[in-house]
Amino acid sequence: MKGKSEPKVIVSVDQHEKNLFARVVDDEGHIIGYDSDSLSRSKIEMDYSDVVYYRYPDGTTEFILPAGLANMTVIVDGGSMEEDEETYTLDLKVVYDGSILFEEAQDVSISVYNEHSIPVSLNNDDITLGEIKISDNSPTSDPEPDPEPEPEPEPEPEPQPPLGGIPGFSVESIILGLIIALFLIRSMRAS
């Protein structure tokens, strides 16, 4: 005897390019989808065991979640986009026994380096998409450091007074003067 199937929530992010990456985060912070800390976006987080995550070759991402997730946030990251702007379709369905009970879809335009956070609420007969919160994740380059001010020129050293303490006379001229004076004094005594 086959068991009764449980309702499922299917979240898909359909895109024309392969450069958008999606993840779903519940109210408790559990993540399903790409790891936002992985630069290549190749690492997948699966904080639930009963979910399905699939990324199709065309870039479309699909999550199949238990219907018990009443509130979640769908996050779409445009950090790897090659164009300045792209469009994606966020499609949410509640499916039971192969039949779509209700569905909500929205076409959204995203700019390069933006990240969209879309709150989603599920109740018994409706899906509500909240207002999209846009975060700008533009790469920040380190600002160029202010140029160092040019050093002030060192002051010219003051001229040293000549040794001997007589301004205008060098040591050699003073010594020569003393030798001449001694010579004159000796020659005067000898005469």
Secondary structure per residue as TSV (DSSP state, phi and psi in degrees):
chain	resnum	aa	ss	phi	psi
A	1	M	-	360.0	130.7
A	2	K	-	-81.7	135.4
A	3	G	-	-75.4	158.1
A	4	K	-	-71.0	134.0
A	5	S	-	-80.6	154.0
A	6	E	-	-95.3	149.0
A	7	P	-	-64.4	148.3
A	8	K	E	-127.2	152.5
A	9	V	E	-107.5	126.7
A	10	I	E	-110.5	119.9
A	11	V	E	-111.6	124.4
A	12	S	E	-131.5	143.5
A	13	V	E	-116.2	101.7
A	14	D	E	-91.7	132.4
A	15	Q	E	-138.1	158.8
A	16	H	S	-86.7	-27.1
A	17	E	S	-108.6	175.1
A	18	K	S	-105.7	22.0
A	19	N	-	-107.0	5.5
A	20	L	-	-102.9	144.0
A	21	F	E	-126.0	133.1
A	22	A	E	-119.8	151.8
A	23	R	E	-148.7	158.6
A	24	V	E	-118.6	134.3
A	25	V	E	-125.5	128.7
A	26	D	E	-86.6	179.9
A	27	D	T	-61.5	-24.0
A	28	E	T	-93.0	3.2
A	29	G	-	87.9	6.4
A	30	H	-	-69.6	138.6
A	31	I	E	-115.4	137.8
A	32	I	E	-128.3	120.6
A	33	G	E	128.6	-160.8
A	34	Y	E	-66.9	151.3
A	35	D	-	-84.9	116.0
A	36	S	T	-67.9	-15.2
A	37	D	T	-86.0	-11.1
A	38	S	-	-88.4	113.7
A	39	L	T	-60.4	-34.1
A	40	S	T	-81.2	-8.7
A	41	R	S	60.6	22.3
A	42	S	-	-93.9	-13.7
A	43	K	-	-88.5	131.1
A	44	I	E	-111.5	135.3
A	45	E	E	-104.0	136.4
A	46	M	E	-134.9	88.3
A	47	D	-	-79.2	-1.0
A	48	Y	-	-124.2	148.7
A	49	S	S	-91.3	-20.5
A	50	D	S	-103.9	37.1
A	51	V	-	-121.7	160.2
A	52	V	E	-123.4	132.8
A	53	Y	E	-122.8	130.6
A	54	Y	E	-143.6	134.8
A	55	R	E	-114.6	112.9
A	56	Y	-	-74.0	160.0
A	57	P	T	-58.4	-26.7
A	58	D	T	-81.3	1.6
A	59	G	S	97.7	-11.8
A	60	T	-	-64.3	135.2
A	61	T	E	-111.4	135.8
A	62	E	E	-131.0	135.4
A	63	F	E	-119.7	132.8
A	64	I	E	-115.6	115.5
A	65	L	E	-121.5	156.0
A	66	P	E	-67.7	145.7
A	67	A	T	-67.7	-11.3
A	68	G	T	-68.1	-13.1
A	69	L	-	-78.7	96.3
A	70	A	-	-79.0	-31.3
A	71	N	E	-132.9	134.5
A	72	M	E	-154.0	170.1
A	73	T	E	-126.5	128.3
A	74	V	E	-95.4	126.7
A	75	I	E	-115.5	126.9
A	76	V	E	-118.4	123.9
A	77	D	E	-106.2	123.1
A	78	G	-	-101.9	19.4
A	79	G	T	-67.6	-18.0
A	80	S	T	-106.5	12.0
A	81	M	-	-65.9	146.9
A	82	E	S	-97.5	-23.8
A	83	E	S	-97.9	163.7
A	84	D	S	-71.8	-26.7
A	85	E	E	-149.2	141.9
A	86	E	E	-138.2	162.9
A	87	T	E	-119.3	141.6
A	88	Y	E	-135.1	161.6
A	89	T	E	-113.9	121.9
A	90	L	E	-93.6	119.3
A	91	D	E	-124.2	124.9
A	92	L	E	-122.0	132.6
A	93	K	E	-135.1	145.6
A	94	V	E	-108.9	121.8
A	95	V	E	-119.4	137.7
A	96	Y	E	-139.2	124.5
A	97	D	T	51.0	41.8
A	98	G	T	80.2	-2.6
A	99	S	E	-106.2	139.0
A	100	I	E	-81.1	117.6
A	101	L	E	-79.1	-43.9
A	102	F	E	-159.9	159.9
A	103	E	E	-148.1	147.3
A	104	E	E	-138.3	131.6
A	105	A	E	-133.9	148.4
A	106	Q	E	-147.4	130.2
A	107	D	E	-86.6	133.2
A	108	V	E	-133.8	138.7
A	109	S	E	-100.9	134.7
A	110	I	E	-127.7	141.9
A	111	S	E	-97.2	155.7
A	112	V	T	-56.5	141.3
A	113	Y	T	69.8	3.4
A	114	N	E	-88.7	153.4
A	115	E	E	-126.4	128.4
A	116	H	E	-100.4	133.4
A	117	S	E	-116.7	116.3
A	118	I	E	-116.4	110.2
A	119	P	E	-71.8	139.8
A	120	V	E	-128.5	130.8
A	121	S	E	-120.8	135.0
A	122	L	E	-115.5	132.3
A	123	N	E	-128.7	-169.6
A	124	N	T	-58.6	-29.4
A	125	D	T	-139.5	20.8
A	126	D	E	-158.3	155.6
A	127	I	E	-118.9	130.2
A	128	T	E	-117.8	124.7
A	129	L	E	-96.9	125.5
A	130	G	-	-81.1	-178.1
A	131	E	-	-69.8	137.9
A	132	I	-	-74.1	127.4
A	133	K	E	-97.0	126.5
A	134	I	E	-107.7	126.6
A	135	S	E	-112.7	135.2
A	136	D	E	-93.3	114.8
A	137	N	-	-110.0	36.2
A	138	S	-	-57.9	139.6
A	139	P	-	-64.0	137.8
A	140	T	-	-101.4	126.7
A	141	S	-	-95.1	145.9
A	142	D	-	-63.3	128.2
A	143	P	-	-63.8	147.2
A	144	E	-	-63.6	134.8
A	145	P	-	-65.3	148.1
A	146	D	-	-60.6	139.4
A	147	P	-	-64.3	143.0
A	148	E	-	-69.0	138.6
A	149	P	-	-64.2	146.7
A	150	E	-	-64.1	135.1
A	151	P	-	-65.9	144.0
A	152	E	-	-70.4	141.8
A	153	P	-	-62.8	143.3
A	154	E	-	-69.7	139.4
A	155	P	-	-64.8	147.7
A	156	E	-	-65.7	136.5
A	157	P	-	-66.3	142.3
A	158	E	-	-69.0	142.5
A	159	P	-	-63.2	138.5
A	160	Q	-	-80.1	137.2
A	161	P	-	-65.8	147.0
A	162	P	-	-61.6	147.4
A	163	L	T	-63.4	147.1
A	164	G	T	105.2	-16.7
A	165	G	S	74.9	7.5
A	166	I	-	-104.6	111.2
A	167	P	T	-58.6	137.6
A	168	G	T	88.2	-6.5
A	169	F	-	-119.8	137.9
A	170	S	-	-91.3	168.9
A	171	V	H	-59.6	-41.8
A	172	E	H	-62.8	-42.0
A	173	S	H	-68.7	-32.2
A	174	I	H	-69.7	-43.2
A	175	I	H	-63.6	-43.0
A	176	L	H	-61.9	-40.9
A	177	G	H	-63.3	-38.9
A	178	L	H	-67.1	-40.0
A	179	I	H	-63.2	-43.7
A	180	I	H	-64.8	-42.5
A	181	A	H	-63.4	-42.3
A	182	L	H	-64.3	-40.0
A	183	F	H	-62.4	-43.0
A	184	L	H	-66.1	-40.8
A	185	I	H	-64.1	-41.0
A	186	R	H	-68.2	-39.8
A	187	S	H	-70.5	-28.9
A	188	M	H	-73.8	-33.9
A	189	R	H	-72.6	-32.4
A	190	A	H	-75.9	-18.5
A	191	S	-	-90.1	360.0
